[in-house]
Amino acid sequence: MSEDGIPEGTITLDELAELACLFDRYEFAFDPRSLTAREAESDFEERIRTLFAERVQPHYASISFAAFHCRIKSLCRAYLRKNAP
């Protein structure tokens, strides 16, 4: 396990940057009901489900989807704080 609580090799920095961008587009949208915000949220959720199904579930049965999802959102918030424009 890495220090951030996600198993090593589960998510790359580039993937985290991509997820953080999607997260930012819907979580902090001026209008969360806008098409852009809803599409970003849908893309984010789909990407999380794919990562979980491909990299976590087969190897780490003790990690639930809910825990993985929460941790990714926390990592996205931290990434955005550290990499604010």
N, C-alpha and C positions, 0 to 999 in steps of 0.2 A: 504494500500500500504506500502511496505517496503521502507526503505530509498534508495534502489538502483533502485526504479521505477518499480519493478516487484511485482505484488500482492503476499502477504504472502502465502506460501505453494505451489507456482507455480513450483519452482525448488529447489531441495535439494542441499546441499553442495556436496554430493557424485555425483549427476547428473552433477553439474557444473564442478567437477573435471574430470569426464568422457568426457564431451563436450570440456573442455579445452585441454585435451589430443588429441582428434580428431582434434580440431582446430589447434593445434601446428603442428601436423603431415602433414597438408596440407598447412596452411598459411605460415609456415616457412620452407617448404621442400626445400632441395637443388635443386631438380628437380621437380617443380610443375606438370609436365606432367607424372611423374612416376605413375605406377599402384598403389603403396602404397598411394601416395598423393591423387590421384583421388578417391580411395576407402574411404579414411578417410573423404574427403569432402562430398562424397555421404552419408556416414553414419551420419555425422554431420547434413547435411541438412534434412535427413529423421527423425532424432531424434528431431530436432527443429520443424518440421511440426507436428510430433506426440504430442509433449508437447503442442504446440499451440492448436491443435484440441481437446485434452483431457482436458486441464486445463485452458486455457485462453479464447478461443472463447465462450464456453458455459456460462461463468460467467462474462466476461469483454468485452462486445461488443464494447466498445470505444477503445480498444487496437487493432491496426491493426497487421497483420502478419509482415509487413515490420518493424514496430516499435519494435515488440518483437524480431525479428531476429537481428536487429541492437543492441538492448540492450544486448542480449545474447552474441554476438560477443565482445562487450565492456567488459562485465563481464569476458569473457574468457581471454581477454588481461590482465585485472587487476589481475585475478587469476594467470596467468602465471608469471607476474612480481613479485607478492608476494611469489610465490612458486617455484622460479627458482632453479634448481639443483645446 
